Amino acid sequence: MGTRSQHAGAVLSIDLGVIQENYRILRQRSGRAQCAAVLKADAYGLGADRVAPVLSAAGCTQFFVAHLDEALALRLHLPEAAQIYVLHGPPVGAEMEFVENRLIPVLNSVTQIAGWRRAASTLNHSLHGILQVDTGMSRLGLGTEEVEELLANPDSLRGIELQYLMSHLACAEQTDHPMNRQQLSAFTALRKAFPTCPASFANSSGIFLGPDYQFDLVRPGAALYGIAPVCGAANPMMPVVRLQGRIIQTRHIDAGTGVGYGMSYHAQGARAIATVAIGYADGWLRAFSNRGSVIIGDTTAPIVGKISMDTCTVDVTGVSPALLQAGALVDFIGPQQPVDAVAAQADTIAYEILTSLGHRYYRQYIGAPVQTANIDAYLPVKELSI
């Protein structure tokens, strides 16, 4: 690592080659369905400007983000023919910005449908869109009654060319959850009203529920970045992220000595305490206080005391002094402590861990991108003119 990384308090390594490999794995598991990529929240905190081009090189042509601003930023890093979908749909009055930047909205409400229909009328040509229906998550999309009202009015979708009918799974990571079948049944019923429209239903976890859930397009996000898609099962995805914090100093304390804000930890005996340059301002959640751990060599060392803004304190009693020199790196996320295990320590999910990682880390992107555009030779999606 260069001088800048040596001076940084922490180093975040992101393996772009592994992201490509994870895409290949997901594409293979998706059967006949096309495989998109979800890059919302800056590619789950890992840098959409760096992730998007390598996924495009791996053959991905369809990308999802949450907001219009994310889509506008992403457009700069993808080929002109790439299709970018905006999950939250067009904000009121922003329809022409979608058109000008070749963005495709997910239409979630009657209001958004009406705005997109007016834009098509103004331009005097049809516009592509995705129609989202709610199959039980009660978050985004038209409910059954709204779909019925939509179908009762022949002009409701005038000028809108539906590219997909989509919905979103609520419990797919739990393969035996009854909600999965309930949602599939509801989605299958709603599809009958749109018999010629392709369908998109599966997220990362939904892919692993099998062919019944995959339809025409799958939308993996978390699994691309190494997060386990199925609860309680071995993770088929490869780890993408390694987070290492740098030791600032190590001290020895006596029994009864408190550590950190609030004195929430008191040593039960003589202990060695290392202060490491990662804190909640770096996205290392305060929930790790007195319950998280780091890896030093082959040793798991517990975090003790409260996570501070810029630092945390680790009990390194018994660790070789050679590994505790000022400037030495310790693993917060890494081969021996993957992101899902880290999330469990804070009673949260790996999604929150990745998307919380801050921008004070020195970020290094590793893994030379491999040009794999011909993976399994899926037919390319036709370019859309919206």
Secondary structure as UniProt FT lines:
FT   HELIX           3..7
FT   STRAND          10..15
FT   HELIX           16..29
FT   TURN            30..32
FT   STRAND          34..35
FT   STRAND          37..38
FT   HELIX           40..44
FT   TURN            45..46
FT   HELIX           48..57
FT   TURN            58..59
FT   STRAND          62..65
FT   HELIX           68..75
FT   TURN            76..77
FT   TURN            80..81
FT   STRAND          83..86
FT   TURN            87..88
FT   TURN            92..93
FT   HELIX           95..100
FT   TURN            101..102
FT   STRAND          103..107
FT   HELIX           110..123
FT   STRAND          127..133
FT   HELIX           144..152
FT   TURN            154..159
FT   STRAND          160..166
FT   TURN            172..173
FT   TURN            175..176
FT   HELIX           178..191
FT   TURN            192..193
FT   TURN            195..196
FT   STRAND          199..200
FT   HELIX           204..207
FT   TURN            208..209
FT   HELIX           211..213
FT   STRAND          217..218
FT   HELIX           222..225
FT   TURN            231..232
FT   STRAND          241..253
FT   TURN            255..256
FT   STRAND          258..259
FT   HELIX           261..263
FT   STRAND          265..266
FT   STRAND          271..276
FT   HELIX           280..282
FT   HELIX           286..288
FT   TURN            289..291
FT   STRAND          293..296
FT   TURN            297..298
FT   STRAND          299..304
FT   STRAND          312..315
FT   TURN            317..318
FT   HELIX           321..323
FT   TURN            326..327
FT   STRAND          329..334
FT   TURN            335..336
FT   HELIX           339..345
FT   TURN            346..347
FT   HELIX           350..356
FT   STRAND          362..366
FT   TURN            373..374
FT   HELIX           375..377
//
